[in-house]
Amino acid sequence: MKPAFAGFPPEAIVFLRGLKKHNTREWCQPRKHIYEEQLKAPMLELVTAVMQALADFAPEYVSDPAKAIFRIYRDTRFSKDKTPYKTHIAAVFTPRGSGKNSGYYFSVSPDEIEAGGGVYMPPPEDLLAIRGYLAEHHEEFRRISTAPDVKRLFGEMTGSSLTRTPKGFPAGHPAADLLRMKQFLLFRPLDVSLATTPKLYPGLVRRFQAVTPFLEFLNRPLRRSRAMGQAW
């Protein structure tokens, strides 16, 4: 039986390694056809297959596969780093009605594959909604974030954090460590050698399934907050 995705061709990783070493338009433009055929086209095939899997356990995350893939061009307007291209290819799967800062994510670079999900750099109103919900349901969240599959596939939750409990919450709150967090992420890098094998697709799906309860918990207060805003 043909696998859902056979893997990226070896030329895709060779291209990314070359791009990392020679991140210039002069190097990339003559090789644009390699990017389009060996990296971008297989990425679209992979994201389409992942979307089909999401339809079974997270249908609200299904969207246009082409729009889920990040552009390879870097936004250099406000960066000291003026290299024009990203040296990885990535996709994000976000839920309808919960903004663009939460969801599943994976990327393939010359060095590793990153896969997982969470809430990344939420705006202040979203972060406040999550903290308020966490304050009341922290025991449930701890069970979810330390479930056996989560521990085995991702290890510990990561994300930047405040040094003090945020304003509006008591310093001695039993969830003080969670309330200090500014982002909530479950990620663990995978060996880049998987990228060119049929194991990549089921590996991504398995990790997305494991992170789903974590994402669903964090998205509950965001959906509630937006529903209340619409009601007003």
PEPEBEL-V8765 format. One record per residue. SS is DSSP state (2 for helix, 1 for strand, 0 for the rest). D_FIRST is the distance of its C-alpha to the first C-alpha in whole Angstrom. Layout:
BEGIN
{{SS D_FIRST} {SS D_FIRST}}
END
This chain:
BEGIN
{{0 0} {0 4} {0 6} {0 9} {0 11} {0 11} {0 15} {0 18} {0 19} {2 22} {2 25} {2 24} {2 26} {2 28} {2 29} {2 30} {2 32} {2 34} {2 35} {2 36} {2 38} {0 39} {0 39} {0 41} {2 41} {2 42} {2 39} {2 37} {2 38} {2 37} {2 34} {2 33} {2 30} {2 28} {2 28} {2 27} {2 24} {2 23} {2 24} {2 25} {2 22} {2 19} {2 21} {2 21} {2 17} {2 17} {2 20} {2 18} {2 15} {2 18} {2 20} {2 17} {2 17} {2 21} {2 21} {2 20} {2 23} {0 25} {2 25} {2 29} {2 27} {0 25} {0 27} {0 26} {2 24} {2 26} {2 29} {2 27} {1 27} {0 31} {0 33} {0 33} {1 37} {0 39} {0 42} {0 45} {0 48} {0 49} {0 47} {0 49} {0 46} {0 46} {0 43} {0 41} {1 37} {0 35} {0 33} {1 30} {1 28} {1 27} {1 26} {1 28} {1 27} {0 30} {0 31} {0 33} {0 37} {0 37} {0 38} {0 36} {0 37} {1 34} {1 30} {1 27} {1 27} {1 25} {1 26} {1 26} {1 29} {0 29} {0 30} {1 28} {1 25} {1 27} {1 26} {1 27} {1 30} {1 33} {1 36} {0 38} {0 41} {0 42} {0 45} {2 48} {2 48} {2 44} {2 45} {2 48} {2 46} {2 44} {2 46} {2 48} {2 45} {2 45} {2 48} {2 48} {2 44} {2 44} {2 44} {2 40} {2 39} {2 40} {2 38} {2 35} {2 35} {0 35} {0 33} {2 31} {2 28} {2 30} {2 32} {2 29} {2 27} {2 30} {0 33} {0 36} {0 36} {1 38} {0 40} {0 44} {1 46} {0 50} {0 53} {0 54} {0 54} {0 53} {0 56} {0 56} {0 55} {0 57} {0 57} {0 57} {0 54} {0 51} {0 48} {2 50} {2 48} {2 45} {2 48} {0 48} {1 45} {0 44} {0 41} {1 38} {1 35} {1 32} {1 31} {1 30} {1 28} {1 25} {1 25} {2 25} {2 22} {2 20} {2 20} {2 18} {0 15} {0 12} {2 14} {2 16} {2 15} {2 14} {2 18} {2 19} {2 18} {2 19} {2 23} {2 23} {2 23} {2 25} {2 28} {2 28} {2 31} {2 33} {2 32} {2 33} {2 36} {2 37} {2 37} {2 39} {2 42} {2 41} {2 40} {2 43} {2 45} {2 44} {2 45} {2 48} {2 49} {2 48} {2 50} {0 53}}
END
